[in-house]
Amino acid sequence: MTKYVAGLAVLAWLSICGAPGAAEIPDACQAQAPWGAPQWAGTEPPITTLCHRAYVALHDDVKLVPDFVSWSLTAEHALGCLPRKDSFAPDPDLPAGHRAELADYKGHAGVYDRGHMAPNSDFEWDAQVQRESFYLSNMSPQASHLNQWEWERLEEVTRAWALTRGPLVVMDGPIWADPITTIGADAVGVPAAY
């Protein structure tokens, strides 16, 4: 019942948030985003849909961060045990100039982390899937204290729910302030909230 209520809440959110014409989720990624993509109220930013093996992201090609990330989380996946290998890299499916680069995050240690939208620990069940979780297209500049404390706790609770409540579809995305703070030479947008 809870899954259906959550699904209805998401569908209501999708219908309230904007007009038709939102980005499309490819058939290959439907399991990761079964309710489709969000719709923007107002003008949709330039978006590239990235369909990776275990998650789908709608990458904002101006702010250079994902505006939406969705993935399925099962108990089996929540119990993955591969060791973490920090392999941050630009997404090879995005061209230079339309993606964040490692240099954009340099010089911000202690202020902003490369914060996973879809967390690495949800993908420790497969080495390739785990590597894809480190693409910068799955990151946003996240306040270090948030990334290392509250956000990490939220990720842990979500994995616990997958173990106790069954399979989940997890979605997240940024909330933007005006004006948008940026970092790096490529002006990577810093979300105000999530």
URVENLIN-V480021 format. One record per residue. N is the residue number from 1. PHI is phi as a letter, one per 40 degrees, with the letter a starting at -180 (none if undefined). D_FIRST is the distance of its C-alpha to the first C-alpha in whole Angstrom. Layout:
[[N:PHI:D_FIRST] [N:PHI:D_FIRST]]
This chain:
[[1:none:0] [2:c:4] [3:c:5] [4:c:5] [5:c:6] [6:c:9] [7:c:10] [8:c:11] [9:c:12] [10:c:14] [11:c:15] [12:c:17] [13:c:18] [14:c:20] [15:c:21] [16:c:23] [17:c:24] [18:i:27] [19:c:29] [20:d:29] [21:h:30] [22:c:28] [23:d:29] [24:b:27] [25:c:25] [26:c:27] [27:d:26] [28:c:27] [29:b:24] [30:d:21] [31:c:19] [32:c:20] [33:a:19] [34:c:17] [35:c:17] [36:g:20] [37:c:23] [38:c:23] [39:b:26] [40:c:28] [41:c:30] [42:g:33] [43:c:35] [44:c:33] [45:c:35] [46:c:36] [47:b:34] [48:b:34] [49:c:31] [50:b:31] [51:b:29] [52:c:29] [53:d:28] [54:b:25] [55:a:24] [56:b:25] [57:b:27] [58:b:29] [59:c:32] [60:c:34] [61:c:37] [62:b:39] [63:c:37] [64:g:37] [65:b:34] [66:c:30] [67:c:29] [68:a:25] [69:b:24] [70:a:21] [71:a:20] [72:c:18] [73:b:18] [74:b:17] [75:d:18] [76:d:22] [77:c:22] [78:c:22] [79:c:24] [80:d:27] [81:b:30] [82:c:33] [83:c:35] [84:c:35] [85:b:38] [86:c:38] [87:b:39] [88:d:38] [89:a:40] [90:c:40] [91:c:37] [92:c:40] [93:c:38] [94:b:39] [95:c:43] [96:d:45] [97:g:45] [98:b:41] [99:a:40] [100:c:40] [101:b:43] [102:d:43] [103:c:46] [104:c:44] [105:c:42] [106:c:46] [107:g:47] [108:b:44] [109:d:43] [110:g:42] [111:b:41] [112:b:39] [113:b:37] [114:c:36] [115:c:32] [116:c:30] [117:c:27] [118:c:25] [119:c:26] [120:d:29] [121:c:27] [122:c:24] [123:b:27] [124:c:29] [125:c:28] [126:a:31] [127:c:34] [128:c:34] [129:c:30] [130:c:31] [131:d:34] [132:c:33] [133:c:30] [134:c:34] [135:c:35] [136:c:36] [137:c:34] [138:b:31] [139:b:32] [140:a:33] [141:c:36] [142:b:34] [143:d:36] [144:d:36] [145:c:35] [146:c:32] [147:d:32] [148:c:33] [149:b:31] [150:c:28] [151:c:27] [152:c:27] [153:c:25] [154:c:22] [155:c:23] [156:c:23] [157:c:20] [158:c:18] [159:c:19] [160:c:18] [161:c:15] [162:c:15] [163:c:17] [164:c:14] [165:b:11] [166:h:12] [167:d:13] [168:b:13] [169:b:15] [170:b:17] [171:b:19] [172:a:22] [173:a:25] [174:c:28] [175:b:29] [176:b:33] [177:c:35] [178:b:39] [179:c:41] [180:c:39] [181:c:41] [182:b:42] [183:b:43] [184:g:45] [185:c:48] [186:c:45] [187:f:43] [188:c:40] [189:c:38] [190:b:36] [191:c:33] [192:c:33] [193:a:30] [194:b:26]]
